[in-house]
């Protein structure tokens, strides 16, 4: 492990420190600051020549600053002759812009992939991309992990009865199906029509939710509008309790306030993105991905297979 180094950007230092403690190596010093003009300056404070470097940076708000900071970090490491540059970006910005939905629109997820690949990164690790096919946008290896097994493990420990896993839209049905398989539960899906950005209209619910604990599983909660509406519909259909599980809690605008006031009983997030104290609310609980990231780092550095981390045990066995 002598040639292993961890570097943190400024977007999520708390997660980086947790990972460093579990890997049992200190974060390498790095100076990052903004000039008066707004330009970003980076200088790595320790020799990296020939080393296996892991950079932890979640691409959250301020999105463009954090993305540019990551690219500059990669360039600094490349010019310092780092042996391999591995990026750990639990959340990738612009991942919802993965296709042209209308004429004269960009595919910004592909642009971000080009920037990261061309900057000089050798490998990218992320969690719950908005669409699986985004992996193909990159010209470097991408390790795409998912968050639902961590939620499944939590729910299994709580020993809830009469649960049903709910997908908030057709696009998330695959994720809901896999989580339901882990827990041995039935599934339901909400048929959602999106008429404009950050605004959705629920058409109807497919599946039985009456008298059950409805567990909504999603990848991102941004403004929270869609989830609040979905919860209200499930409540109207007779769900006795509603638990929301989402990997990335962006919580833009009044999302926290709206979720706290809603009929949702509990909201579970992963710490893939930083959630400030101002955005936290009584119904929220945060599960950490630090242990998973530490295992991944060790396996990549020592050349071990990551396949075992993708294989989640089925119902009746230890999650």
N, C-alpha and C positions, 0 to 999 in steps of 0.2 A: 504493500500500500504506500510505499515511499514516494512513488511518482504520481500519486493521486492528489489533486488539488480541487478545492471547492471555492467558487467565487459567487458572491451575491450582488445582484443589482439593487437598485433602491426601491423596487416596486413591492417586494414582499420579504423584508429582512427577517421577520419573525419566523417564517417557515424555513428560511435558509439556516437559521441558528438551530432550529429543532433537528433538521436533517444532519447538520454538522455534528451535533452531540451524539446522534445515533450511529453515524459513520465513525465517530471517535477521531476526527481530525478537525483542527481549527479552520475557520474560513480564512482564506488568503487575503491579505490587505489589498485594498484597491481604493484609489482616490477618484471620486466622481463628483463633479460640481458643475454649476451653470455659470457661464459668463454673463455679464450685464446684458448682452445682446440676446440671451436666451440659448446660445449654443452650448452644447454639452462637452465637457472635458473629462477624459478618462486616462488614468495611469495605473497600471498594475504594479503593486509595490513589492513583488517578490518574483524571483526567477521562475519561468515556466518552460524554459527550453526542453523539449523532448517529453514533457509531462502530459498526463491524461487529465485534462481540465474540464470540470463540470460547472456550468454557469446557470444559476437559478434566477429566473426572472419571469414573473407572470405578467402578461401583456394586458394590463388593466388600465383604468383611467388614472392619470392622463395618458391615453392610449398611444398617441403619436410620440410623446416624449419617451415613454418606456420602450417603445419599439426602436426608436432611434438610439437610445442608450444601449440597448442590446446589440445593435449592429456595430456601434462604435467599440463596445467591449470585445466583440468577435474580431474586429479589425486589429485592435491592440494586441490580442492574444496571437493572432496569425503573424503579425509583424515581429512578435517576440519569440517566434519559432516554437509555439506550443505543439506538442506531439499530436494531440487529438483534442478537438474542441467539441464538447457535448453540451447541448442546450437543454435545460429542464424548464420548459414553459408549460406549467399546468393549464393555463388558459391562453389560447391564441386569439388575438384580436382579429376582427374582420371575418371570423369564420362563418358568420351567417350570410356573408356576401359570397356565396360559393357557386353562383350560377347567374345567368341573365334571365330575370323574370320579366323584363320589358325591354323594348328597343333602346339602344344607345346607353345601356348600363354597363358598368365595369364588372369584372370578376375579381374583386379586391383580395379575396383569399388566395388566389393564384399570384397576385402581385406581391403579397407578403411572403409567400413561399419562395418566389424568385429572389427577393431581397435577402432573405435568410440564407438561402443556398449560395448565392453569389458572394455574400459577405465573407464566406469561408468556413461556416460551421460544417462539422463532419457528421453530426448526428443530432436528431431532435427527439425529445421525449415529451409527450403531452397527455392530458387526460380529458376524455369526453369531447372530442371535436364535434362541432355541430352536425357535421356530415362525414361519414367514414371515408368517402371518396377524396376528401381533401388530402389524405395521405399521398395520393398519386400526383398532387401538384408539386411535390418536393423531389428534387434530384439527389437527395441524401436519404439515408435510412431514417424512418420514422417509427418510433415505438409508441403505439397508441393504446393507452390503458383506459379502463372504464371505472366509474365510481359506484355503480349499483351494488357490487358485492359487499362494500363497506356498509351500505345502508341495510342490506340483507342480514349481515352479521349483527348489526345493532338491533334490528327488529326481532331477530330470533332470540337474542338475549332477553328482550323484554317480555317474551312469551305472550304476545297479543293473540287473542282468539278471533275467529271469524273475520279474517282480513281478505281484501281483494286488491290486487295491484291494478292501478288505473294509469293508462297513457293519456296525457292531456291532448294529444292529437294523433293523427294517423302516422306521421313521421316518426313518432317515438314508440311505435308498437313493438318493434324489435327489442328495444331496451326493456320495456315492460314485460315482454314475454320471457326474456332471459332471467329477469329478477324473480318473476313468478315461478319459473322452473326451479330456481335455487331454493325457494321457500315452499314449493309444493302448493301454490295458491292459484285460484282462478284469476282471470284478467278481465278488464273492461276497457273500453276506449271511448274517448269523447270526440265526436265528429265536429271539428272546429273549422270555421270559415274565416280567413283573414282578409279583410277588405282593404286595409292599409297598414303601414308600418306601425308596430307597437300597439295594435288594436285588433282584437279578435272577437268573433261572434260564435257562440256555441250553438250548434244545430241540434244534436241529440246524443244520448249516451247509449252505447251498445254494450250490453252485459248487465248482470245483476249486482246491484250495490245496496239494496234495501236491507237494513239491519246489520250491515257490515262496517268494519273499519276500512275506509277507503284510503289506500296509500298511493298518492300521485307521485310518479317518478319522472323527472325531467332533467335536462342537462344544464339549462341556464334560467335563472330568474332575473330579469332586467327591471322593468317597471312594475312587474307583478300583476298587471291587469288581467292577463289571461288566466293565471292560476287562481286569482280571487273569483273570477267568473265561473271557472270550472268547479271550484269548491262549492259555490252557491248552488250550482246545478246538481251536484252530487247530494247535497243536503236536501234539496227539493225531492230528489229521487229516493230519499229515505236512509242515506248513510248515517250511521250513529256517531261516527268520529272520522275526522279527516286529518291525515298526516301527509305533509308535503316533503319530498326528498328531492333536492336539486344539487348537482355537483358544484356549479359556479353561482355564488350569490352576488351578482353585480349590484343589485338594489339601487337602481337609479331613481332620482326624484323622490317621490313620496312612497316608494315601494315598501319600506319598513313599516311606516305608519298604516298603510293599507292592509298589509298582512296581519299586523297586530289587531286591527279592528275587525278583520274578516272572521268567518265562521271556521277557519282552519284551527285545529287544536294544537298542532305542533309543526314546526318547520325545521328540517335537518339540512345543513349545508356541509360541504367539505371545506377545508381551509386552503383550497386551490387559489383563491384570491383573498386579499386582506379585507376584512370587514371591520370597519372602525367602530369605536364604542358608540358613536352617535347613531350608527345604523343598526345596532343590536337592539333586540326587543325581547320581552319576556317569553314568548313562545319559541324562540330560536335556540337551537343547539348545534354546535359545530364539532364535526368529527375530523380528525387529523389524517392527512395523507403522508406525513413525515416518515413513518415506519416503512410504507411501501416504497417511497422514493429512495430511502437508504438502502433497502434490499436491491433495488434496481441498479443503483450506482455501484455497489459492490460487485454485482454480477457482470455488469458491463466492463468494469475495470479489470476483473480477473478472467474475462473471456468465458464466463459460464452462460448457459442458455437462459433466456428470459421466458421460455415457453411454460415453465412450471408456474410462473406468476400469472399467466393467462388462464390457467386451468383452475376453475373454481369448483369445489366439491358440491355434489348434488344434495338434495334433501335427505335427511336421515344421517348425514355424516357431518363432520366438523367443518363449519364455514371458516 
